[in-house]
Amino acid sequence: MRQIEILFLLFMIYSFLGWIVDIIGNYLSKRNIVNRGFLIGPYCPIYGFGAIFITLFLHLIPVQNYLFVFISCVFICASLEYVTSYILEKVFHARWWDYSNEIFNINGRICLGTMIPFGLLGILIFFVTNPFFIFLLEKLSTTTLTIICILLLVILTVDITLSCQILIHFRKLINSSKSVDKTKDIRAIMREKIKKHRHIHQRLLKAYPTISKKVNTFLKRIKL
């Protein structure tokens, strides 16, 4: 049980660190600070899952070779990003990110420009940050560890629930953009839903410009 709790806290730590890296990377490339997370809180679960997959996979193999770790991390993280992109597109019928204009991309879902940093970060995680964080977490008592995990799990669960409701609204907006025939009552309902979560809708549109066109098309039709 203790090992599972440590893995969960590692997941939360790397989700938070990934959120910070994403914001810094976006600022350096676009000089714009944007919260690109799907969730409301300051964490990006895709980074947490990537770190946990790296941790579990590499600890099963008795290899301490930097090249092997680099290649493994590239494969693990690229696969995770590709699958995530595919699922989001199937669910929302839109690309949340697109690398089609980047060199050496695969279906616009992943590209060499992101895979190399994944590999380098994987080396950092496996050889530096994991030993450090695990050392600190193992210093915590069982009771303290459990309390922290429960609190974070409750916060994450509430966040996921609220964020899923907002993303469902987004899916309706995107799907509605395909239809011209909208009654006055439906437009009124959609306006209320959008206004209720307007600040979060705007954040997602700003963070993921590839879906903005479809959503904005619908917003113009309902004259929001």
Secondary structure, 3 states (H helix, E strand, C coil): CHHHHHHHHHHHHHHHHHHHHHHHHHHHHHCCCCCCCCCCCCCCHHHHHHHHHHHHHHHCCCCCCHHHHHHHHHHHHHHHHHHHHHHHHHHHCCCCCCCCCCCCEECCCEEHHHHHHHHHHHHHHHHHHHHHHHHHHHCCCHHHHHHHHHHHHHHHHHHHHHHHHHHHHHHHHHHHCCCCCCCHHHHHHHHHHHHHCHHHHHHHHHHCHHHHHHHHHHHHHCCC
